[in-house]
Amino acid sequence: MLHYAVTFLVIAIVAAVLGFGGIAGTAAGIAKILFLVFLVLAIVSMLFGRRPV
């Protein structure tokens, strides 16, 4: 999940440098959503993950 967020962030930066503002904004929005999903899943995994017996 984090890999995809970083990929979309790089796409957004490259698109912004090349002048494609709409694509850059969309890719940055997707990257932000994916990063938030990653954070939520990481926290849930830490809280409710398997515990050694």
N, C-alpha and C positions, 0 to 999 in steps of 0.2 A: 504494500500500500504506500509506504513511504517512497519507494522507488518511483512509482507513478506520479506522486506529488512533485518530486524533484524533476522528473522528466517534463511535466507540464510547466513547471517554473522556468526551466531552461528554454522551452518553446516560447513562453511568454516574453522572456528577455530578448531572444533572437528576433521575434516578431516586432517588438517595440523598437529595437535598433534599426530594423529595416523599414519601419514606418507603417506597419500594419496594426493600427491601434485597436481595431475591433477584435482581431484575432488575439492580440496580446491581452486585452481585457478579459476575454472569454477564457483563455488558457490560465490566466492568473486566478480567476474565480474558481475554475475547476481544481487548480492546485491547492487553493485554500480549503475547499471542501474536502478534498482527499486527505489533507493534513489533519483536519479536525476529526475526520473519521478514524484516522490512524491513532490520534491521541486518545479518543474514546475507547477504541478497542484495546490499546495498550494498558490503559488504566483498569478496564474491566478484567483483562487478562491477569494483571498483577493482583487484583483484589480477590478474584474468584478462581484463580488458576489452581492447578493441582498442588497440594501441600504434601510434603513427605510425612509418612506415618511413623 
